[in-house]
Amino acid sequence: MKKEDFKNIQALLNGAPDDYEIAISNIKNMKPHEIFILLLGKELVTGKRSEFIKEFPEINWPEGKDFTYKALYKTCKNMPPEVQELFTDLISKTIYKSFLSETFEFVETLKIKIKW
């Protein structure tokens, strides 16, 4: 899955209910590698994540505290550079939103370098 497709689907998943359904349909039609579905699921919050997981029972979903970025990193480490780049973008965004957005609102972008 291309990064642009991933981001478009991610936006639809976080949109209105109709957009969410379109995203699910698009994913099922695209039949992407399991890692992309795992990453999309990880980026969703509780309720939507639960719904999303139910849509893809064929995926070997990690349980609770095993569904971490650290575990996903171990999987992405053995994937093509495109997957690693997407993972790096997601981690950068997550760290920026979690820790820097209010205190360091003057920081425009944050780039994380991950040890592959």
C-alpha angles and dihedrals in degrees: 000000000000119000091243091054090048092052092046092051090045090054091049092049089055094045134080120320091262090052090050091054091049090052092051091049092048092051092049091049093047094049093204125190113283093250091067091053090048091050092048090050093048091054092056123086126239106287097035091043091056091050090047093051090053089055091060109042091156090069117094095235116197115235123247111294091020090065094084136136087244091059092044089050090058089054095043091049089073095044132093119282092259090063092046091051091051091048090050091051091050092049092047091051093046093050092046093050094043103045114009111036099088103027095041101029088148090068107097101189138006124204119196122198113212124203106243 
